[in-house]
């Protein structure tokens, strides 16, 4: 899939980094929020503030892809944030998709059953592609707690 021009906005805290890739001209493509570091009760509120600052107070009215590749730890406050955001987005007929979870993050998502309600994709391109077709709701792909390539190691 050809990439559209994006504007990247960044914010760094003591234990986490947030980067937002906003398509410049491609209105059909969703913003992609790339998270890095640890997201717990101290850092999760930064996600909301960052999105409000850069997408506006009604940011939940946009489709959104959250790239979890750089995330090393999440706790129940992150899960709660995702569930609240999902509720707000679905009320506006918008989708929230997660991409590339690994390690502890992937196991936590599996344990709480989040992939049953939030589609989780193995790549950002797959997630963006699922939204760029204009069909909502997105049907979640099959989620496994341990991806195939990691299972053989």
Number of C-alpha atoms within 10 A of each C-alpha: 7 5 9 12 12 15 12 14 13 13 13 12 10 8 12 20 20 19 19 23 17 21 18 13 11 13 10 13 21 21 22 24 24 20 21 19 20 21 24 17 13 10 19 20 14 18 20 14 13 18 18 14 11 13 16 12 12 11 17 24 18 16 23 24 27 21 25 22 21 17 22 18 18 20 16 13 16 19 18 12 15 19 16 12 19 20 16 18 20 16 12 13 14 19 26 27 25 24 23 18 24 21 15 15 20 25 15 19 21 16 11 11 11 17 21 14 13 20 22 29 23 17 16 21 15 14 27 22 14 19 23 16 11 11 10 14 14 17 12 16 14 10 16 12 18 14 14 9 7 9 8 7 5
